[in-house]
Amino acid sequence: MNEVWLVILPLIAGYLLDLAFGDPRTIPHPVVGFGNMISWAERHFNCGRFRKWKGAVVALSFPLFAGMAGWGITVGTLAVGDWCFCIVASVFVFYGLANHSLIREGREVVDILKKQGVEAGRRRLSWIVGRDTLSPKEIYTAVLETMAENLSDGVVAPLFYYALGGFPAMMAYKMVNTLDSMIGYKDERYRQFGCMAARLDDVLNYIPARLTALFMALVAYRPGLFRFIFRYCHQHASPNSGFPESAMAGILDCRFGGAHVYHGLLVEKPYIGDNDREISYADFRIAVRVNHRVTLLTVVSIVAVYLCVFIK
């Protein structure tokens, strides 16, 4: 089989599997294994002296391990046959994508908010974000911000690294992103141990975050959207998250940011946008369409590049 099709076929199959099923909740998942590894390392090494250096070793060695394991699986499955590799690679692409699950989590929050009220909505939101919310508007805002940010982290970035290095690179990126989500905090417990993980995640997401904002603007363009993104993309503590969040706020013509409470501590975030309007279920449905279209555009772009550049 042509090497190009060994990239394209698993990409399309993995995308379709994620579109249909999303992350399985009842069967083993590589990211769960990554999380168990990180938890073990945090318990054993985030103590005593040299926490910063021990955290750096973990942040660099764990993604290397994930990538090498993926490379070993690649060699082993190709030795069996192209068909075996395509099946296994398709499963890993499926595991590496999170668009279906991202939308499912957001929909469960807003559905519970509509049917059971604010308190139930707050409890369900706590599964995906760490902030304390008070009103339906804050719950909707948190869901939309999370969907925008994770469209980059959970969809475009994994696909970007798949395009560069196949599913081994995709899994290495997922390990970095999992490290950041678990230990990349600036509180007393993780400030030293998790600083390398946070920095590495920032570096690896630099291009994907900006690419995500571009794709969001292309699939849901309205006049002035690019100007809006350029104006607000740096209004965020993260060097990357402001790009997809400003794109989503511009598409919806709403306002993100402001004061939020995280675990009892008040955090003032700069505003992204200036239209402080009410947010509704209709906005969530628009965000769902944007996420689906960006995911499809990313897949189609990778296929097109491979066909144009490598097929002669």
C-alpha positions in Angstrom: 0.0 0.0 0.0 1.3 3.5 -0.8 2.7 5.1 2.3 0.4 8.1 1.9 -2.7 5.9 2.2 -1.2 4.5 5.4 -1.6 8.0 6.8 -4.9 9.0 5.1 -7.0 5.8 5.7 -6.5 5.7 9.5 -7.1 9.4 9.7 -10.5 9.2 8.0 -11.4 6.0 9.8 -10.5 7.4 13.2 -12.4 10.6 12.5 -15.5 8.7 11.5 -15.2 6.5 14.7 -15.0 9.6 16.9 -17.9 11.3 15.0 -20.0 8.2 15.7 -19.0 7.1 19.2 -16.7 9.5 21.0 -14.4 8.4 23.8 -15.6 5.1 25.3 -16.4 5.2 29.0 -16.3 1.4 29.6 -13.2 0.1 27.7 -9.5 0.9 28.3 -8.2 4.3 27.0 -4.6 5.3 26.5 -5.2 8.7 28.1 -6.5 6.9 31.3 -3.2 5.0 31.3 -1.3 8.3 30.9 -3.2 9.7 33.8 -2.3 6.7 36.0 1.4 7.1 35.1 1.3 10.8 35.9 -0.5 10.2 39.2 2.1 7.6 40.2 5.0 10.0 39.4 3.3 12.9 41.2 2.9 10.9 44.4 6.5 9.6 44.4 8.5 12.6 43.0 6.5 15.8 43.9 8.1 15.9 47.4 11.4 16.8 49.0 14.2 18.6 47.2 14.6 19.3 43.5 10.9 19.2 42.6 11.4 21.4 39.6 14.1 19.1 38.2 12.2 15.9 38.9 9.1 17.4 37.3 11.2 18.3 34.2 12.4 14.7 33.9 8.8 13.5 34.1 7.5 16.1 31.6 10.2 15.2 29.0 10.5 11.4 29.5 6.8 10.5 29.6 6.0 12.0 26.1 9.2 10.3 24.8 8.0 7.0 26.2 4.5 7.5 24.7 6.0 8.3 21.3 8.5 5.4 21.4 5.7 3.0 22.4 3.7 4.2 19.4 6.7 3.7 17.2 7.1 0.2 18.5 3.5 -0.6 17.8 3.9 0.9 14.3 6.9 -1.4 13.5 5.2 -4.4 14.9 1.9 -4.0 13.1 3.6 -3.1 9.8 5.5 -6.4 10.1 2.2 -8.2 10.2 0.7 -6.3 7.3 -0.6 -2.9 6.1 -4.1 -3.9 7.0 -3.1 -4.6 10.6 -1.3 -1.3 10.8 -4.4 0.6 9.4 -6.7 -1.0 11.9 -4.5 -0.2 14.9 -3.6 3.3 13.7 -7.4 4.0 13.2 -8.1 3.0 16.8 -5.3 5.3 18.0 -6.6 8.3 15.9 -10.0 7.5 17.4 -8.6 7.6 20.9 -6.6 10.8 20.1 -9.6 12.8 19.0 -12.0 14.3 21.5 -14.6 16.3 19.5 -17.6 14.0 20.1 -16.9 13.7 23.8 -16.3 17.4 24.1 -19.6 18.2 22.6 -21.3 15.4 24.6 -20.0 16.8 27.9 -21.1 20.3 27.0 -24.5 19.1 25.9 -25.0 17.2 29.2 -24.3 20.3 31.2 -26.7 22.6 29.3 -29.4 19.9 29.1 -29.2 19.3 32.9 -29.3 23.1 33.4 -32.5 23.4 31.3 -34.3 20.4 32.8 -33.1 20.4 36.5 -32.0 23.9 37.2 -29.0 25.9 38.1 -27.7 23.8 41.1 -27.8 20.6 39.0 -26.1 22.4 36.1 -23.3 23.6 38.5 -22.7 20.1 39.7 -22.4 18.7 36.2 -20.2 21.5 35.1 -17.8 20.7 37.9 -16.9 17.5 36.0 -15.2 19.5 33.2 -14.1 22.9 34.7 -12.8 23.9 38.1 -14.6 27.2 38.5 -17.5 28.0 40.8 -20.5 29.4 38.9 -23.6 31.2 40.2 -26.0 31.9 37.3 -27.1 30.1 34.1 -25.2 32.7 32.0 -22.0 31.8 33.8 -22.6 28.1 33.2 -23.2 28.7 29.5 -20.1 30.9 29.3 -18.0 28.2 31.0 -19.2 25.6 28.6 -18.5 27.7 25.5 -15.1 28.8 26.7 -14.2 25.1 27.4 -15.5 24.0 24.0 -13.4 26.6 22.2 -10.2 26.0 24.2 -10.5 22.2 23.9 -11.3 22.4 20.2 -7.6 23.3 19.9 -6.2 21.0 22.6 -8.5 18.0 21.9 -9.0 18.1 18.1 -6.8 20.4 16.0 -3.5 19.9 18.0 -3.7 16.1 18.0 -4.5 16.1 14.3 -1.7 18.5 13.6 0.8 16.2 15.3 -0.7 13.2 13.6 0.0 14.9 10.3 3.6 15.5 11.3 4.5 12.1 12.8 1.6 9.7 12.6 -0.2 8.3 15.7 3.1 8.0 17.7 3.4 11.8 17.6 -0.3 12.2 18.3 0.1 10.0 21.5 3.2 12.0 22.6 1.2 15.2 22.3 -1.7 13.7 24.3 0.8 12.8 27.0 2.0 16.4 27.2 -1.5 17.7 27.3 -2.5 15.2 30.0 0.6 16.3 32.0 -0.5 19.9 31.7 -4.1 19.2 32.7 -3.0 17.3 35.8 0.1 19.0 37.1 0.5 22.2 35.1 -0.9 24.5 37.8 0.6 27.6 39.5 -0.5 26.7 43.0 1.8 25.8 45.9 1.6 22.0 45.2 2.4 22.1 41.5 4.3 25.4 40.9 7.7 23.7 40.7 6.9 20.1 39.8 4.5 21.1 36.9 6.2 24.1 35.4 8.0 22.2 32.7 4.8 20.4 31.7 3.0 23.7 31.5 5.8 25.3 29.4 6.0 22.3 27.0 2.2 22.3 26.5 2.4 26.0 25.7 5.1 25.4 23.1 3.3 22.5 21.4 0.0 24.3 21.3 1.4 27.5 19.8 0.7 26.7 16.2 -2.4 24.6 16.7 -4.2 27.3 18.8 -3.7 29.9 16.1 -4.6 27.4 13.4 -7.8 26.6 15.3 -8.8 30.3 15.5 -8.2 30.6 11.7 -10.3 27.6 10.9 -13.1 28.8 13.2 -13.1 32.1 11.4 -13.2 30.4 8.0 -16.1 28.1 8.9 -18.2 30.7 10.6 -17.1 34.0 9.1 -18.8 37.3 9.7 -17.6 40.8 8.9 -15.0 42.1 11.3 -14.3 38.6 12.8 -10.6 38.6 12.1 -10.3 42.1 13.5 -12.1 41.0 16.6 -9.7 38.0 17.0 -6.6 40.2 16.6 -8.0 42.6 19.2 -8.8 40.1 21.9 -6.5 37.0 21.3 -4.0 38.2 23.9 -6.6 38.9 26.6 -5.9 35.6 28.4 -3.3 34.3 30.9 -2.5 31.5 28.5 -0.4 32.4 25.4 -2.7 30.1 23.4 -6.2 29.8 24.8 -7.1 33.4 23.9 -7.0 32.6 20.2 -9.8 30.0 20.0 -11.8 31.7 22.8 -11.7 35.1 21.0 -12.8 33.4 17.8 -15.8 31.8 19.5 -16.7 35.0 21.3 -16.5 36.8 18.0 -18.6 34.3 16.2 -21.3 34.5 18.9 -20.9 38.2 19.4 -20.8 37.7 23.2 -18.3 38.3 26.0 -16.1 35.9 27.8 -13.8 36.4 30.8 -14.4 38.5 33.8 -14.3 37.6 37.5 -14.5 33.9 38.4 -14.1 31.9 41.5 -11.7 28.9 41.4 -11.8 26.7 44.5 -12.8 29.7 46.7 -10.3 32.1 45.2 -11.4 35.1 43.1 -9.6 35.4 39.7 -10.0 38.4 37.6 -9.7 37.6 33.9 -9.6 40.3 31.1 -12.8 40.4 29.1 -12.8 38.9 25.6 -15.5 40.9 23.7 -17.7 43.7 24.9 -21.3 42.5 24.2 -22.4 41.5 27.7 -25.6 39.8 26.5 -27.5 36.7 27.8 -26.3 33.4 26.4 -28.7 30.6 25.5 -29.0 27.1 24.2 -29.0 28.5 20.6 -25.4 29.7 21.2 -24.4 26.3 22.3 -25.8 24.8 19.1 -23.8 27.3 17.0 -20.7 26.3 18.9 -21.4 22.6 18.2 -21.7 23.4 14.5 -18.4 25.3 14.6 -16.6 22.4 16.3 -17.9 19.9 13.8 -16.9 22.0 10.9 -13.4 22.8 12.2 -12.8 19.1 12.8 -13.9 18.2 9.3 -11.9 21.1 7.8 -8.7 19.9 9.7 -9.1 16.4 8.4 -9.8 17.5 4.9 -6.8 19.9 5.0 -4.4 17.1 6.1 -5.8 14.7 3.4 -5.4 17.4 0.7 -1.9 18.3 1.7 -0.8 14.7 1.6 -2.4 14.0 -1.7 -1.0 17.2 -3.3 2.5 16.9 -1.9 3.2 13.2 -1.8 1.1 11.7 -4.6 3.0 12.0 -8.0 
